[in-house]
């Protein structure tokens, strides 16, 4: 057995206006594989939705420099999480001081309890009005451009917002489903979420006038006394209970979906994680498998992830700032 050796060096790039990325490189030798891990933390105050179209400074290029050696010449598979969509106005679970989901809907409880279904639909009826208007941001468009150029095999996403599709991505596996679709728990009949929204609002007139803070995944913060007065609607065919076609906490990714995700994973030569802390195993499993296969792993995510000790390069900056620069560099080859 060889002894692990680790060296750490920190380099601060030459500042340009408000851009001051910090680069930390870590090289490690172990019994399994030798790797060099480089982390860049972007401390600029630039608008997160800026696509960097006119940023050709050394620091703009330096922000993506650790990613290029891993991604150039290799077919990429992207694994995306909530951080890919935050700049589209959809909150995530762990930014701005949040430590994770607060009292989330549990899969089994939704199936068994009328009060849990009422709580979900009362809050989601408010949240959907905002959620459905979210538009793809530069991160989504950059991934679609890489796929169009043949550099990206596709996207495995933990998100339920369908923004990858709207940006033009063609091969997308939605691990947790999509909020835009609803299914009956009895007969399996599918219904578009927009159609259900109209029926929910007809049953609960004035509901959208209630003020509530937006939460992740189309949820809203709503007092229990208001939830109690919400009227549920039923399946138009059999009168059964309705459920969004998503995987709630405690639920399992459907086998056909997981099979499609592994098929897409196998088409890649490098794994690029975008906007995920990888706390949930449904996404982390792909990083573990990439590590077992000794495939390169790169991460774009603000803050720590569950896989920080497994990856070769990490950029801690908004995905909508990094991905357009990365795509421009890769597409210029």
N, C-alpha and C positions, 0 to 999 in steps of 0.2 A: 504494500500500500504506500502510495506517495503522500507526502504531507502537503496539505493545502498551503499555497503561498499567495498572499494578496498584497497588491500595492495600490494605493489610492493617490491620485493627484487631482488638483482642482485648478482649472484655468478659467480666468474671467476674460471674455472676449472684449476687444476694443469697443467701447460704447459708441453707439450712433444714435443721437437724439435720445429717445426714451427706451431704446432697446439695450438691455444688459443681460443677455443669457449667461448662465453659469454652467460650465461643463465639468462634470465629474467622471473620470474614467477609472474603471476597476478591472484589473486583469487577474485571473485566477486559474490555477492549475490544480486539477483534482483527479481522482481515479477514473472518472467517467469521460470527461472531455475538457479540453482547454478552451477558454473563452475570454473575450474582452468585452466588458460591459461599460457603456458610456451613457451618462445621463446628462441631459441639458435641461435646465430650469429657466424658463423665460420669465423675466421680471418686468417686462415692458407694460406700459399702461395703454397700449394701442387698443383700439376698438376690436373686440373679439370677432366681429363679423367682417373685418377687413380681409380681403382675399389675397393681399400681398401682390397684386398684379404689377405694381410699380416699385416693389422692394427688391432691388438687385444689389443691395449693399452687402458687404462682407458678413455682417451679423445676420442679415436675412438668410443668406446661404448657410451660415454657420448653424442656424437653428435646425436645419435638416441634415447637416453634414454627417452625423453619426449613423443616420438611417441609410444613406446612399450605398455604402459598401455592402450592406446586407441585402438590399432590394435590387440593385442593378444586376441584370442578367438572370434574375430568378422570377418565376411566375408567383405572384402574390395571391394569398387568400387573406381577406380582411375579416376580423372578428370585431363587431362594433357593439358598443353599449350606450347608455344614456348620455354620456358626455359628447357623443357625436351629434346629439340633437338639442343640447341645452341652448346653443346659440340660435336655435329656431324658436326659442321661447318656451320650450318644454322643460320644466324643472327635473332635476335628478334627485336621487335619494341621499347623496352623500356630500354635496357641495354646500357652501355657505353655513358651515357649522353643523349640518345634519349628520347624524351618526348612522343612519339607515332608516328603513321603513318603520313608521310608527303605527302600531296596531293594524297591520296589513290584513286584507281579506285572505282567509285561509281556504284552500280548495275544498276540503271536506265540509267545513262549516257552511260554505256557500251552497253546496249540494243538499245539505240536511235542514238548514234553518231559514225560515221565512224572514226573520228579522235581519239576518245577515244579507240576504238578497235585497231587502228594502234599503238597508244602509248603503249597499253598493250603488244601486240604481239612483237613489236620491242624490248622492254626491256626484255620480258619473254624469247625470243629466246636466248638471251645472258645468262640469269639467269638459264635456264634449263640445259645448258651444265654443270654447277657446281652443281645445285640442285640434279640432278638425280644420281650423284656419292656419295652423302652423305650416310654414313653407320650408322646403329644403334650403340648407345653408351651403356655403362654399365647400364644406367638408364632404357633404353628400355628392355635390357636383364633381368634385375632384375624383372621388372613387368611381363614379360613372364614367368619367373621361379615361381613367386608367383601364377600365374594363373594355371600353370601346376600342382602345388602342391594342388590346390583347395582352396587356401587362398584368391585369388582375383577373384571376379565374372567376371570382365572385365574392359575395358578401354573406357571411353568417352573422345574423344580428340577434341581439337580445331585446331589441326595441320592438314596440308594438304600434309604431306611428306611420308605417308605410312610406316614410320620407325617402328611403332609398329608391323605391319604385318611382316616385314622383320626380326624382332627379334624373331618371333614365337608366338606372341599373337594371340589368335583365336577369341575372342569376342571383337570386336572393333567397336564403333560407331563413325563415322567421322562427327561431327557436321557441319563442313564447307566444306565437300567434299574432293576431292583429285586432285592434279594437274596432276596426271598421266593419267587422262581421260579427253576427250574433247567431247562436244556434239554440234550438229548443232542446231541453234536457230529456224530453219524452220521445218525440218523433224524429228529432234530428233536423227538422226543417231549418234552412238558413235564411237569414234576413239581413238586409243592409242596415248598418247602424243609423244612417240618416233617416231611413224610414221608421225605425223604432223610435228615434228621437221625436219625430212628429207625433207619434201616438202617445209617448210619455208626456209631452207638453200639453196635448189635448186633455189628458187625464189629470194634469196638474197645472191648471192655468195660472199664469203669473210667476211660475217657478224661477224663470230666468231673471226676475227682478231681485232675487235674493243675492245679497253680496257675500262672497266667500273667496278665500284665498285659493289660488291654484296650487295643486300638488302634483307629484309625478304621475305619469300614466293616465292622464285625463281625470284625475281625482280632484276633489275639492274638500276644504275644511268646513264641515257643517255641524252645527249643534245637534245633539241627540233629539231634542224636543221638536225640531223641524223635520228630522228624519222620520219620526213616528207618524207624521201626518201625510207622508208621501204615499201616493197610490201606485201600485205596481200594475203592469199590463201583462197580458198572457200571449202565448203563441196563437197566431191567427188561424192556425189549422186545427190544433187539438186542445188548446187551452192550457198547455203545459208551461212550466217555468222556463225562463229565458236566461242564457248565460253568454257573456261576450266570449268570442272564440280565442281566448288567451289562457295561458297557464298561470293560475294563481299560486301564491306561496304554498308550498307543501304538495303541489301537483307535479306530475311527471311530464317531461317533453314526450309527445306522441312518438311511437316507434318509427312511423314513416318519415316524420320530420327529422328525427335523429339520424336515420339512415341517409337521408338526403344531405344532411350536414357533413357526415363522415365522407360521403362521396365527393363533395366539394372540397373538403379538407385535403383529400388524397390528390386533388388536382394541383395543389400548390407546392412550391419549393421553399417558401418562407411564409411565416405567419405574422401578420401585422395587426396588432390589437389597437383599437381606436376607441377612446372614451369609456373604458370599463375598468373598474377596480378589481374585477374578477373575483369578487366576494362570493358570488353565486356559482355553484359547481357546474351548472349547465354550460357556462362559458369557460371556466377554468380547466375543464377536462381537455379542451383542445390544446391549451398551453402545455399541460402535462404530457399529452401524447406527442406534441412537437418536440418536447425535451427528450422523451424516450427515443425518438427517431433521429435526434441530433439535427433537427431542422432549425435554422436561424429564427429567432423571435425578436420582434421589435414592438415597442409600445409607445403610443401617443396618449398621454393621460395626465390630467392635473392631479397631483397628489399621489400617494403611495398606492401600490396594487399588491394583490396576493402573490404575484409572480415576479416581484422585483429581483429576487435572487436567481431567477431562471432565465432572464432575458439578456440579450447581447447589447441592446441599445434602447434607450428610453428618452423621450422628449416630454417634459412636463410643461405643456402649453396648450391653449385651446386648439382643438382639432381643426376648426375653421381657419385658423391662422397657419397651421403647419401643413395640412394636406394640400392646399393649392400650391404652395412653394415646392413641396415634394413632387407633386404631379408635374409641375413645370420642368423640374430638373430631370425627371425620368423620361418625360416625353421629348426632351430636347436631344436625347442621345441618338 
